[in-house]
Amino acid sequence: MSNTTRIGSSGIEIAPLALGGNVFGWTADRDDSFAVLDAFLAGGGDLVDTADGYSHWAPGHTGGESETIIGEWLAAGRSRDSVVIATKVSTHPEFAGLAGDNVRAAAEASLRRLGTDRIDLYYAHFDDPETPLEETVAAFSSLVDAGKVRAIGVSNYTAERIAEWFRIAREGGYHLPVALQPHYNLVERDFETNGLREAAEREGLAVFPYFSLAKGFLAGKYRDSAAGSAPGASPRAGEALDYLDERGRAVLAALDDVAAAHEAPVAAVSLAWLRAQPTVAAPIASARNTEQLTALLASLSLELGSEEIESLTAASA
């Protein structure tokens, strides 16, 4: 495996694993977040994925906490050029939706929190049916023209709306998206059949699946014995347990077999399967501490055989 992959046609090269920043300032405090970010870079990673809305859902939070922590981490002596930063717009309570003026204002706010002059990859986080798509497409393109954004991505869009975005962009001479962020993992495979993978193949989009580990289930954390009851269980433990049915147990058994053959963590196998899928550039996974990060980084050097990939695919069918 090449140790880098390209984000679509952007020319931006990254290691094939993205660190999810949703936990920074939420379930990972400032010190733990700094330690995870440092260890991620030291372990060969470079793409950090966040959003302006993280973590507005937590009591006492207003949004922007994750970006702020990343900005403070950069300001504490880290090289901006050593990290590729992806962030998103539409869910911050003060910058909701994708109206043109809002997209531009939200980008400026993200740049301030991140303490940087550019966003490497800027996503439309959720489609905004209240705003004409032409307005959103033009606003994103203008940020590229202004040098504030290097590349454009879309997240949580349908295949039909992605096609419409590209049609508008081509007709208007706007910059085209280069990345797609869908919900996709071994137990959530709608991406393969709902037109999104076809759209990614057609437009050359680099795919960055979120919830790559199905909220911890595909890390093997939640099983029949005392699943999710361990001290310090993730806030998502209950949701992860929803996967613990007959199919989920079959997937875990297949993961265990492959993990044992490679003496690798189950999480690393899950991420390696995802990375091997067509159009996927890098799965996104988050870690609350450096102990959790170790299993994620192990996926960077894990190459699965075709029979192993097929066995995992079959188990999750």
C-alpha positions as CSV (number, residue, x, y, z in Angstrom):
1,M,0.0,0.0,0.0
2,S,1.2,3.5,-0.8
3,N,1.5,5.4,2.5
4,T,-0.4,8.3,1.1
5,T,-3.6,8.8,-0.9
6,R,-4.9,11.9,-2.7
7,I,-8.1,13.8,-1.9
8,G,-9.8,13.5,-5.3
9,S,-8.3,15.9,-7.9
10,S,-7.2,18.4,-5.2
11,G,-3.5,17.4,-5.1
12,I,-3.7,17.2,-1.3
13,E,-1.9,14.0,-0.2
14,I,-2.8,12.4,3.1
15,A,-2.2,9.2,5.1
16,P,-5.2,6.9,4.6
17,L,-6.7,7.4,8.1
18,A,-8.5,10.5,9.3
19,L,-8.7,11.4,13.0
20,G,-12.2,12.4,14.1
21,G,-12.2,15.6,16.1
22,N,-15.8,15.2,17.5
23,V,-14.5,14.2,20.9
24,F,-12.1,17.1,21.4
25,G,-13.4,19.4,24.1
26,W,-16.3,16.9,24.8
27,T,-15.3,13.4,26.0
28,A,-11.6,14.3,25.6
29,D,-10.4,17.2,27.6
30,R,-7.7,19.7,26.4
31,D,-4.8,17.6,27.7
32,D,-6.1,14.3,26.3
33,S,-6.9,16.0,23.0
34,F,-3.4,17.4,22.7
35,A,-1.9,14.0,23.5
36,V,-4.1,12.3,20.9
37,L,-3.3,14.8,18.2
38,D,0.5,14.6,18.9
39,A,0.4,10.8,18.9
40,F,-1.6,10.7,15.7
41,L,1.0,12.8,13.9
42,A,3.9,10.9,15.4
43,G,2.2,7.6,14.3
44,G,2.0,8.7,10.6
45,G,-1.4,10.4,10.4
46,D,-2.0,13.9,9.2
47,L,-5.7,14.5,8.4
48,V,-7.8,15.8,11.3
49,D,-11.6,16.0,10.7
50,T,-13.8,18.4,12.7
51,A,-16.8,20.6,12.3
52,D,-17.9,24.0,13.5
53,G,-20.8,22.5,15.4
54,Y,-18.8,20.1,17.5
55,S,-19.8,19.8,20.4
56,H,-22.9,22.0,20.7
57,W,-25.0,19.0,21.8
58,A,-23.2,18.7,25.1
59,P,-24.6,20.5,28.2
60,G,-22.9,23.9,28.6
61,H,-21.4,23.8,25.1
62,T,-22.2,26.2,22.3
63,G,-20.3,24.7,19.3
64,G,-16.8,25.4,18.1
65,E,-15.2,23.6,21.1
66,S,-13.3,21.1,18.9
67,E,-12.0,23.7,16.5
68,T,-10.9,25.8,19.4
69,I,-8.9,22.9,20.9
70,I,-7.2,22.2,17.6
71,G,-6.4,25.9,17.2
72,E,-4.8,25.9,20.7
73,W,-2.9,22.8,19.9
74,L,-1.5,24.3,16.7
75,A,-0.7,27.6,18.6
76,A,1.3,25.6,21.1
77,G,4.2,25.1,18.7
78,R,2.9,22.5,16.2
79,S,3.6,23.0,12.5
80,R,0.5,24.0,10.5
81,D,2.0,22.4,7.4
82,S,2.3,19.0,9.1
83,V,-1.5,18.7,9.5
84,V,-4.4,18.7,7.0
85,I,-7.5,20.2,8.5
86,A,-11.0,19.3,7.4
87,T,-14.0,21.1,8.9
88,K,-17.7,21.6,8.1
89,V,-20.4,24.2,8.1
90,S,-24.2,24.1,8.8
91,T,-24.7,22.8,12.4
92,H,-23.2,25.6,14.6
93,P,-26.1,27.2,16.4
94,E,-24.9,30.7,15.3
95,F,-24.2,29.6,11.7
96,A,-27.0,27.2,10.9
97,G,-27.7,26.3,7.3
98,L,-25.9,26.9,4.0
99,A,-27.1,30.4,2.9
100,G,-24.2,32.1,1.0
101,D,-23.5,34.8,3.6
102,N,-23.7,32.2,6.4
103,V,-21.2,29.9,4.7
104,R,-18.7,32.7,4.3
105,A,-19.2,34.0,7.9
106,A,-19.0,30.5,9.3
107,A,-15.7,29.9,7.5
108,E,-14.3,33.1,9.0
109,A,-15.3,32.0,12.4
110,S,-13.8,28.5,11.9
111,L,-10.5,30.1,10.7
112,R,-10.4,32.3,13.9
113,R,-11.0,29.3,16.2
114,L,-8.4,27.2,14.3
115,G,-6.0,30.1,14.3
116,T,-5.1,29.5,10.6
117,D,-5.3,31.3,7.3
118,R,-6.8,28.3,5.4
119,I,-9.1,25.3,5.7
120,D,-7.7,22.4,3.7
121,L,-11.0,20.7,3.1
122,Y,-14.3,22.5,3.8
123,Y,-17.5,20.4,3.8
124,A,-21.2,21.3,3.5
125,H,-22.1,19.2,6.5
126,F,-25.8,18.7,5.9
127,D,-27.9,19.6,2.9
128,D,-30.0,22.8,3.4
129,P,-33.2,22.5,1.4
130,E,-34.3,26.0,2.4
131,T,-31.4,27.6,0.5
132,P,-31.1,27.4,-3.3
133,L,-28.2,25.1,-4.1
134,E,-26.8,27.6,-6.6
135,E,-26.2,30.0,-3.7
136,T,-24.4,27.4,-1.6
137,V,-22.2,26.2,-4.5
138,A,-21.2,29.8,-5.4
139,A,-20.4,30.6,-1.7
140,F,-18.1,27.5,-1.4
141,S,-16.4,28.3,-4.7
142,S,-15.8,31.9,-3.6
143,L,-13.9,30.7,-0.6
144,V,-11.6,28.8,-2.8
145,D,-11.1,31.8,-5.0
146,A,-10.3,33.8,-1.9
147,G,-7.6,31.3,-0.8
148,K,-9.4,30.6,2.4
149,V,-10.4,27.0,1.4
150,R,-8.2,24.6,-0.6
151,A,-10.8,22.0,-1.5
152,I,-14.6,21.4,-1.2
153,G,-16.4,18.4,0.2
154,V,-20.0,17.4,0.8
155,S,-21.4,15.3,3.7
156,N,-24.8,13.7,4.2
157,Y,-26.0,14.5,0.7
158,T,-28.1,12.2,-1.4
159,A,-26.7,11.0,-4.8
160,E,-29.3,13.2,-6.6
161,R,-28.3,16.3,-4.7
162,I,-24.6,15.6,-5.4
163,A,-25.4,15.3,-9.1
164,E,-27.2,18.6,-8.9
165,W,-24.3,20.3,-7.2
166,F,-21.9,19.2,-9.9
167,R,-24.3,20.3,-12.7
168,I,-24.6,23.8,-11.1
169,A,-20.9,24.0,-10.5
170,R,-20.0,23.0,-14.1
171,E,-22.6,25.3,-15.6
172,G,-21.5,28.2,-13.5
173,G,-17.7,27.6,-13.8
174,Y,-17.4,27.0,-10.0
175,H,-14.9,24.8,-8.2
176,L,-16.0,21.2,-8.0
177,P,-16.2,19.1,-4.8
178,V,-13.4,16.6,-4.4
179,A,-14.6,14.7,-1.3
180,L,-17.6,12.9,0.1
181,Q,-18.3,12.1,3.7
182,P,-21.0,9.4,4.1
183,H,-22.1,7.0,6.9
184,Y,-20.4,3.8,6.0
185,N,-18.9,0.8,7.8
186,L,-19.0,-3.0,7.9
187,V,-22.5,-3.0,9.4
188,E,-23.9,0.1,7.6
189,R,-23.5,-0.5,3.9
190,D,-26.2,1.5,2.3
191,F,-23.5,3.6,0.7
192,E,-22.8,0.7,-1.7
193,T,-26.4,0.7,-3.1
194,N,-28.0,4.1,-2.6
195,G,-26.1,5.7,-5.5
196,L,-23.5,7.4,-3.4
197,R,-20.6,5.1,-4.3
198,E,-21.7,5.4,-8.0
199,A,-21.6,9.2,-7.6
200,A,-18.1,9.0,-6.0
201,E,-16.8,6.8,-8.9
202,R,-18.4,9.0,-11.5
203,E,-17.0,12.3,-10.1
204,G,-13.7,11.0,-8.7
205,L,-14.6,11.9,-5.2
206,A,-12.4,10.8,-2.3
207,V,-14.7,9.1,0.3
208,F,-14.2,9.6,4.0
209,P,-16.6,7.4,5.9
210,Y,-17.8,8.6,9.3
211,F,-18.8,6.2,12.2
212,S,-16.2,3.9,10.6
213,L,-16.3,1.8,13.8
214,A,-20.1,1.9,14.2
215,K,-19.8,3.9,17.4
216,G,-17.3,1.4,18.9
217,F,-19.1,-1.8,17.9
218,L,-16.6,-2.6,15.2
219,A,-13.7,-2.1,17.6
220,G,-15.0,-5.2,19.4
221,K,-15.8,-3.1,22.5
222,Y,-19.4,-4.2,22.9
223,R,-20.2,-7.9,23.2
224,D,-22.7,-10.1,25.0
225,S,-20.8,-10.2,28.3
226,A,-21.5,-7.0,30.2
227,A,-21.5,-5.0,27.0
228,G,-21.3,-1.3,27.5
229,S,-21.4,-1.6,31.3
230,A,-17.7,-1.0,31.8
231,P,-16.7,2.1,33.7
232,G,-16.1,5.0,31.4
233,A,-18.2,3.6,28.6
234,S,-18.7,5.9,25.7
235,P,-21.9,8.0,25.5
236,R,-22.6,6.1,22.4
237,A,-22.5,2.6,24.0
238,G,-26.2,2.2,23.9
239,E,-26.4,2.9,20.2
240,A,-23.5,0.6,19.5
241,L,-25.3,-2.3,21.3
242,D,-28.1,-2.0,18.7
243,Y,-25.7,-3.8,16.3
244,L,-25.4,-6.8,18.7
245,D,-27.8,-9.1,16.8
246,E,-27.2,-12.3,14.8
247,R,-25.6,-10.4,12.0
248,G,-23.5,-8.3,14.3
249,R,-22.2,-11.4,16.1
250,A,-21.2,-13.0,12.8
251,V,-19.3,-9.8,11.8
252,L,-17.5,-9.8,15.2
253,A,-16.6,-13.5,14.7
254,A,-15.1,-12.8,11.3
255,L,-13.2,-9.8,12.6
256,D,-11.8,-11.9,15.5
257,D,-10.5,-14.5,13.0
258,V,-8.8,-11.9,10.8
259,A,-7.4,-10.0,13.8
260,A,-6.0,-13.2,15.3
261,A,-4.3,-14.1,12.0
262,H,-2.6,-10.7,11.9
263,E,-2.1,-10.3,15.7
264,A,-3.9,-7.0,15.1
265,P,-6.6,-5.1,17.0
266,V,-10.2,-5.7,15.8
267,A,-10.6,-1.9,15.2
268,A,-7.6,-2.0,12.9
269,V,-9.1,-4.8,10.8
270,S,-12.5,-3.0,10.6
271,L,-10.7,0.2,9.3
272,A,-8.5,-1.8,6.9
273,W,-11.6,-3.5,5.4
274,L,-13.1,0.0,4.9
275,R,-10.0,1.4,3.3
276,A,-9.9,-1.5,0.9
277,Q,-13.4,-0.6,-0.5
278,P,-13.8,1.2,-3.8
279,T,-13.6,5.0,-3.6
280,V,-12.6,5.1,0.0
281,A,-9.6,7.4,0.7
282,A,-9.5,7.2,4.4
283,P,-11.9,6.1,7.2
284,I,-12.6,8.6,10.0
285,A,-12.2,7.3,13.5
286,S,-11.9,9.2,16.8
287,A,-10.0,8.4,20.0
288,R,-10.6,9.8,23.5
289,N,-7.1,8.9,24.6
290,T,-3.8,7.6,23.2
291,E,-4.7,4.0,24.3
292,Q,-7.6,4.0,21.9
293,L,-5.5,5.7,19.2
294,T,-3.0,2.8,19.1
295,A,-5.5,0.4,17.5
296,L,-6.5,3.0,14.9
297,L,-2.9,3.7,13.9
298,A,-2.3,0.0,13.5
299,S,-4.7,0.0,10.6
300,L,-2.2,2.1,8.6
301,S,0.2,-0.8,8.2
302,L,-2.4,-3.6,8.0
303,E,-3.0,-5.1,4.6
304,L,-5.8,-7.6,4.3
305,G,-5.8,-10.4,1.8
306,S,-8.6,-10.7,-0.8
307,E,-10.0,-13.8,0.9
308,E,-10.1,-11.9,4.3
309,I,-11.8,-9.0,2.7
310,E,-14.4,-11.3,1.2
311,S,-15.0,-13.2,4.4
312,L,-15.7,-9.9,6.3
313,T,-17.9,-8.7,3.4
314,A,-19.9,-12.0,3.4
315,A,-20.3,-11.9,7.2
316,S,-21.9,-8.5,7.1
317,A,-24.1,-9.1,4.1
